[in-house]
Amino acid sequence: MNRFLRWIFTLCIAYPVVWIWLGVRVSGRKKLPVEGPAIIVANHNSHLDVLTLFTLFPLSTLVNVLPVAAADYFLRNKVIGWFALRVIGIIPVYRGAHQANPLQVCVDALVAKKIVIIFPEGTRGEPGKFSEIKSGIWHLSQQCQEVPIIPVYMHGLDRSMGKGQRIPVPFFIDILIDEPLFYDADKVTFKQSLFTRFVTLQQQATRKIT
């Protein structure tokens, strides 16, 4: 990742789109980590999700914030791949690849004290709905048991730029940040606990706008 390009992208594109064109209200910002290792888990309904998460961090921390993304999607051609790696700074994960540990790149980033962004639903879900939590986040937590996992719920991005939309519509966004949770040896309990956290945050966001 090119640090200068990341800063330019965030200052010139992410901030104007998210904070001026859309508008954001953040609850629990102080719960965000200021340094790694840490894992940010967020709901995924829009192409604007990563941009929005970037704007929550100061520029001094932003260079250490790395989103996990599917290599088969973002590296499918040279132009998208260059942008994803050099500007967005993705950690590419090869889905379905025959590797001993496909999450090792994420583990390495956390060992290097990075803040890793993961969308535990695995892909963009239906607008306004939170899909089933995939097991990848549990497997990563199992390998990094002391690393805090911070749930972040973003409400409104599915209306601003959901599936099939190419231009963001100016809907106000609410972002709610929860207390960190940690590894649980019981995978079912862990996934259910994380899912419950997101449902609670979603309900809180809904109450804020009614």
URCOR-V304521 format. One record per residue. N is the residue number from 1. RES is the residue in three letters. SS is DSSP state (helix for helix, strand for strand, loop for the rest). PSI is psi in radians with two decimals (* if undefined). D_FIRST is the distance of its C-alpha to the first C-alpha in Angstrom with 1 decimal. Layout:
n:N res:RES ss:SS psi:PSI d_first:D_FIRST
n:N res:RES ss:SS psi:PSI d_first:D_FIRST
This chain:
n:1 res:MET ss:loop psi:2.42 d_first:0.0
n:2 res:ASN ss:loop psi:1.99 d_first:3.8
n:3 res:ARG ss:helix psi:-0.74 d_first:6.1
n:4 res:PHE ss:helix psi:-0.79 d_first:8.9
n:5 res:LEU ss:helix psi:-0.67 d_first:8.2
n:6 res:ARG ss:helix psi:-0.79 d_first:7.6
n:7 res:TRP ss:helix psi:-0.80 d_first:10.8
n:8 res:ILE ss:helix psi:-0.79 d_first:12.6
n:9 res:PHE ss:helix psi:-0.78 d_first:12.1
n:10 res:THR ss:helix psi:-0.78 d_first:13.4
n:11 res:LEU ss:helix psi:-0.67 d_first:16.2
n:12 res:CYS ss:helix psi:-0.37 d_first:17.3
n:13 res:ILE ss:helix psi:-0.99 d_first:17.1
n:14 res:ALA ss:helix psi:-0.89 d_first:16.7
n:15 res:TYR ss:helix psi:-0.87 d_first:19.2
n:16 res:PRO ss:helix psi:-0.72 d_first:21.8
n:17 res:VAL ss:helix psi:-0.86 d_first:21.9
n:18 res:VAL ss:helix psi:-0.81 d_first:22.0
n:19 res:TRP ss:helix psi:-0.41 d_first:24.1
n:20 res:ILE ss:helix psi:-0.91 d_first:26.2
n:21 res:TRP ss:helix psi:-0.73 d_first:26.7
n:22 res:LEU ss:helix psi:-1.01 d_first:27.0
n:23 res:GLY ss:loop psi:2.34 d_first:27.7
n:24 res:VAL ss:strand psi:2.48 d_first:26.8
n:25 res:ARG ss:strand psi:2.19 d_first:28.9
n:26 res:VAL ss:strand psi:2.28 d_first:27.3
n:27 res:SER ss:strand psi:2.17 d_first:29.5
n:28 res:GLY ss:loop psi:0.45 d_first:28.5
n:29 res:ARG ss:helix psi:-0.61 d_first:25.5
n:30 res:LYS ss:helix psi:-0.24 d_first:26.5
n:31 res:LYS ss:helix psi:-0.19 d_first:25.9
n:32 res:LEU ss:loop psi:2.47 d_first:22.1
n:33 res:PRO ss:loop psi:2.53 d_first:20.7
n:34 res:VAL ss:loop psi:-0.23 d_first:19.5
n:35 res:GLU ss:loop psi:2.84 d_first:17.8
n:36 res:GLY ss:loop psi:3.06 d_first:17.1
n:37 res:PRO ss:loop psi:2.50 d_first:18.0
n:38 res:ALA ss:strand psi:2.71 d_first:18.8
n:39 res:ILE ss:strand psi:2.17 d_first:18.8
n:40 res:ILE ss:strand psi:2.15 d_first:19.0
n:41 res:VAL ss:strand psi:2.26 d_first:21.1
n:42 res:ALA ss:strand psi:2.69 d_first:21.8
n:43 res:ASN ss:loop psi:2.73 d_first:24.0
n:44 res:HIS ss:loop psi:1.76 d_first:22.7
n:45 res:ASN ss:loop psi:-0.03 d_first:24.7
n:46 res:SER ss:loop psi:2.71 d_first:22.6
n:47 res:HIS ss:loop psi:-0.24 d_first:19.5
n:48 res:LEU ss:loop psi:-0.03 d_first:19.3
n:49 res:ASP ss:helix psi:-0.87 d_first:18.8
n:50 res:VAL ss:helix psi:-0.75 d_first:15.1
n:51 res:LEU ss:helix psi:-0.77 d_first:15.4
n:52 res:THR ss:helix psi:-0.75 d_first:18.5
n:53 res:LEU ss:helix psi:-0.66 d_first:17.0
n:54 res:PHE ss:helix psi:-0.68 d_first:14.3
n:55 res:THR ss:loop psi:-0.17 d_first:17.2
n:56 res:LEU ss:loop psi:-0.26 d_first:19.0
n:57 res:PHE ss:loop psi:2.52 d_first:16.8
n:58 res:PRO ss:loop psi:2.71 d_first:17.2
n:59 res:LEU ss:helix psi:-0.55 d_first:14.4
n:60 res:SER ss:helix psi:-0.50 d_first:14.8
n:61 res:THR ss:helix psi:-0.48 d_first:14.1
n:62 res:LEU ss:helix psi:-0.60 d_first:11.6
n:63 res:VAL ss:loop psi:-0.29 d_first:8.5
n:64 res:ASN ss:loop psi:0.11 d_first:10.0
n:65 res:VAL ss:strand psi:2.07 d_first:10.7
n:66 res:LEU ss:strand psi:2.06 d_first:9.4
n:67 res:PRO ss:strand psi:2.44 d_first:11.6
n:68 res:VAL ss:strand psi:2.36 d_first:13.3
n:69 res:ALA ss:strand psi:2.72 d_first:14.1
n:70 res:ALA ss:strand psi:2.13 d_first:16.4
n:71 res:ALA ss:helix psi:-0.64 d_first:15.2
n:72 res:ASP ss:helix psi:-0.38 d_first:18.5
n:73 res:TYR ss:helix psi:-0.88 d_first:18.0
n:74 res:PHE ss:helix psi:-0.31 d_first:14.4
n:75 res:LEU ss:loop psi:0.40 d_first:14.3
n:76 res:ARG ss:loop psi:-0.34 d_first:17.8
n:77 res:ASN ss:loop psi:2.90 d_first:17.3
n:78 res:LYS ss:helix psi:-0.68 d_first:15.1
n:79 res:VAL ss:helix psi:-0.92 d_first:14.5
n:80 res:ILE ss:helix psi:-0.70 d_first:13.7
n:81 res:GLY ss:helix psi:-0.75 d_first:11.5
n:82 res:TRP ss:helix psi:-0.80 d_first:9.4
n:83 res:PHE ss:helix psi:-0.76 d_first:9.2
n:84 res:ALA ss:helix psi:-0.70 d_first:8.7
n:85 res:LEU ss:helix psi:-0.74 d_first:5.8
n:86 res:ARG ss:helix psi:-0.57 d_first:4.1
n:87 res:VAL ss:helix psi:-0.97 d_first:6.0
n:88 res:ILE ss:helix psi:-0.57 d_first:7.3
n:89 res:GLY ss:loop psi:0.71 d_first:4.8
n:90 res:ILE ss:loop psi:2.68 d_first:8.1
n:91 res:ILE ss:strand psi:1.85 d_first:9.9
n:92 res:PRO ss:strand psi:2.21 d_first:12.1
n:93 res:VAL ss:strand psi:2.28 d_first:15.7
n:94 res:TYR ss:loop psi:1.81 d_first:18.4
n:95 res:ARG ss:loop psi:2.29 d_first:21.4
n:96 res:GLY ss:loop psi:0.04 d_first:24.7
n:97 res:ALA ss:loop psi:2.57 d_first:23.4
n:98 res:HIS ss:loop psi:1.40 d_first:25.8
n:99 res:GLN ss:loop psi:2.63 d_first:23.9
n:100 res:ALA ss:loop psi:-0.66 d_first:25.4
n:101 res:ASN ss:loop psi:1.58 d_first:22.8
n:102 res:PRO ss:loop psi:-0.30 d_first:20.3
n:103 res:LEU ss:loop psi:0.10 d_first:19.0
n:104 res:GLN ss:helix psi:-0.59 d_first:18.3
n:105 res:VAL ss:helix psi:-0.59 d_first:14.5
n:106 res:CYS ss:helix psi:-0.72 d_first:15.1
n:107 res:VAL ss:helix psi:-0.77 d_first:17.6
n:108 res:ASP ss:helix psi:-0.70 d_first:15.4
n:109 res:ALA ss:helix psi:-0.72 d_first:12.9
n:110 res:LEU ss:helix psi:-0.66 d_first:16.0
n:111 res:VAL ss:helix psi:-0.59 d_first:17.5
n:112 res:ALA ss:loop psi:0.18 d_first:14.6
n:113 res:LYS ss:loop psi:0.68 d_first:15.7
n:114 res:LYS ss:loop psi:2.85 d_first:12.9
n:115 res:ILE ss:strand psi:2.00 d_first:14.2
n:116 res:VAL ss:strand psi:2.27 d_first:14.0
n:117 res:ILE ss:strand psi:2.22 d_first:15.1
n:118 res:ILE ss:strand psi:2.42 d_first:17.6
n:119 res:PHE ss:loop psi:1.75 d_first:20.1
n:120 res:PRO ss:loop psi:-0.21 d_first:23.1
n:121 res:GLU ss:loop psi:-0.30 d_first:25.1
n:122 res:GLY ss:loop psi:-0.58 d_first:22.8
n:123 res:THR ss:loop psi:3.01 d_first:22.8
n:124 res:ARG ss:loop psi:2.24 d_first:23.9
n:125 res:GLY ss:loop psi:-3.05 d_first:27.5
n:126 res:GLU ss:loop psi:2.55 d_first:30.5
n:127 res:PRO ss:loop psi:2.25 d_first:30.7
n:128 res:GLY ss:loop psi:0.03 d_first:31.9
n:129 res:LYS ss:loop psi:2.58 d_first:32.1
n:130 res:PHE ss:loop psi:2.11 d_first:30.3
n:131 res:SER ss:loop psi:3.05 d_first:30.3
n:132 res:GLU ss:loop psi:2.45 d_first:30.9
n:133 res:ILE ss:loop psi:2.23 d_first:28.4
n:134 res:LYS ss:loop psi:2.85 d_first:27.1
n:135 res:SER ss:loop psi:-0.18 d_first:27.5
n:136 res:GLY ss:helix psi:-0.71 d_first:23.8
n:137 res:ILE ss:helix psi:-0.61 d_first:23.4
n:138 res:TRP ss:helix psi:-0.76 d_first:26.6
n:139 res:HIS ss:helix psi:-0.68 d_first:25.6
n:140 res:LEU ss:helix psi:-0.75 d_first:22.3
n:141 res:SER ss:helix psi:-0.60 d_first:24.5
n:142 res:GLN ss:helix psi:-0.59 d_first:27.0
n:143 res:GLN ss:helix psi:-0.24 d_first:24.6
n:144 res:CYS ss:loop psi:1.15 d_first:23.5
n:145 res:GLN ss:loop psi:-0.37 d_first:26.7
n:146 res:GLU ss:loop psi:-0.07 d_first:26.3
n:147 res:VAL ss:loop psi:2.23 d_first:23.1
n:148 res:PRO ss:loop psi:2.56 d_first:24.1
n:149 res:ILE ss:strand psi:2.05 d_first:23.5
n:150 res:ILE ss:strand psi:1.99 d_first:23.6
n:151 res:PRO ss:strand psi:2.35 d_first:24.8
n:152 res:VAL ss:strand psi:2.14 d_first:23.8
n:153 res:TYR ss:strand psi:2.22 d_first:26.0
n:154 res:MET ss:strand psi:2.06 d_first:25.3
n:155 res:HIS ss:strand psi:2.15 d_first:28.6
n:156 res:GLY ss:loop psi:-0.33 d_first:29.0
n:157 res:LEU ss:helix psi:-0.43 d_first:25.8
n:158 res:ASP ss:helix psi:-0.50 d_first:27.7
n:159 res:ARG ss:helix psi:-0.56 d_first:30.1
n:160 res:SER ss:helix psi:-0.76 d_first:27.6
n:161 res:MET ss:helix psi:1.30 d_first:25.6
n:162 res:GLY ss:loop psi:-2.92 d_first:26.7
n:163 res:LYS ss:loop psi:2.33 d_first:26.9
n:164 res:GLY ss:loop psi:-0.22 d_first:28.0
n:165 res:GLN ss:loop psi:2.42 d_first:27.3
n:166 res:ARG ss:loop psi:-0.35 d_first:25.3
n:167 res:ILE ss:loop psi:2.24 d_first:26.0
n:168 res:PRO ss:loop psi:2.30 d_first:25.7
n:169 res:VAL ss:loop psi:2.38 d_first:29.2
n:170 res:PRO ss:loop psi:1.36 d_first:29.7
n:171 res:PHE ss:loop psi:2.40 d_first:30.6
n:172 res:PHE ss:loop psi:2.51 d_first:30.3
n:173 res:ILE ss:strand psi:2.39 d_first:27.9
n:174 res:ASP ss:strand psi:2.30 d_first:28.8
n:175 res:ILE ss:strand psi:2.19 d_first:26.3
n:176 res:LEU ss:strand psi:2.27 d_first:27.9
n:177 res:ILE ss:strand psi:2.26 d_first:26.3
n:178 res:ASP ss:strand psi:2.97 d_first:28.4
n:179 res:GLU ss:strand psi:2.64 d_first:29.1
n:180 res:PRO ss:strand psi:2.63 d_first:27.1
n:181 res:LEU ss:strand psi:2.94 d_first:28.7
n:182 res:PHE ss:loop psi:3.08 d_first:28.4
n:183 res:TYR ss:loop psi:2.46 d_first:29.0
n:184 res:ASP ss:loop psi:2.25 d_first:32.4
n:185 res:ALA ss:loop psi:-0.45 d_first:33.9
n:186 res:ASP ss:loop psi:1.91 d_first:35.6
n:187 res:LYS ss:helix psi:-0.72 d_first:33.0
n:188 res:VAL ss:helix psi:-0.77 d_first:35.3
n:189 res:THR ss:helix psi:-0.75 d_first:35.8
n:190 res:PHE ss:helix psi:-0.87 d_first:32.1
n:191 res:LYS ss:helix psi:-0.67 d_first:31.2
n:192 res:GLN ss:helix psi:-0.68 d_first:34.3
n:193 res:SER ss:helix psi:-0.75 d_first:33.5
n:194 res:LEU ss:helix psi:-0.73 d_first:30.0
n:195 res:PHE ss:helix psi:-0.75 d_first:31.5
n:196 res:THR ss:helix psi:-0.68 d_first:34.2
n:197 res:ARG ss:helix psi:-0.80 d_first:31.8
n:198 res:PHE ss:helix psi:-0.68 d_first:30.2
n:199 res:VAL ss:helix psi:-0.74 d_first:33.7
n:200 res:THR ss:helix psi:-0.77 d_first:34.8
n:201 res:LEU ss:helix psi:-0.69 d_first:31.9
n:202 res:GLN ss:helix psi:-0.74 d_first:32.7
n:203 res:GLN ss:helix psi:-0.69 d_first:36.3
n:204 res:GLN ss:helix psi:-0.70 d_first:35.6
n:205 res:ALA ss:helix psi:-0.70 d_first:33.5
n:206 res:THR ss:helix psi:-0.71 d_first:36.3
n:207 res:ARG ss:helix psi:-0.56 d_first:38.9
n:208 res:LYS ss:helix psi:-0.50 d_first:37.0
n:209 res:ILE ss:loop psi:0.12 d_first:37.5
n:210 res:THR ss:loop psi:* d_first:41.0
